[in-house]
Amino acid sequence: MTLRKFTKKIKNNIKKYLVNGFLILLLFFTGVFANYISYPLRYNYAKKEYKKENYEKSAKIFKKIAKYKDAYKRYEDSKHKNDIKNDKIPPTISMLSNELTLEQGQDFNSKQFISDNLIRG
């Protein structure tokens, strides 16, 4: 093999390595960028689901991005509101002549129950 062919072969290999290295770096930075931008997109989508009162779906999304902004607080709130929405057991109400006792679970929305069932007007 002559020196000219040998140097030409090395130049071709260097070009291949440079192109491959550039493509690898491009893929890496694309992945980092996609991950960076996906958190705000998922956060906004979860907020929209929360506004639509789809608490179960918003809780799942907020849980996945719990470290982003206030997503963990929103996750807990969505989970709590979903429990309230799905709670079908009414509270027990007992009453003496001058007192009212209301026993309820954690997830029951007593204000909503009272306005729906007791206050007529």
HELIX and SHEET records of a PDB file:
HELIX    1   1 LEU A    3  LYS A   51  1                                  49    
HELIX    2   2 TYR A   55  LYS A   64  1                                  10    
HELIX    3   3 ALA A   71  ASN A   86  1                                  16    
HELIX    4   4 SER A  110  ASN A  117  1                                   8    
SHEET    1   A 2 THR A  92  MET A  95  0                                        
SHEET    2   A 2 LEU A 100  GLU A 103 -1                                        
END                                                                             
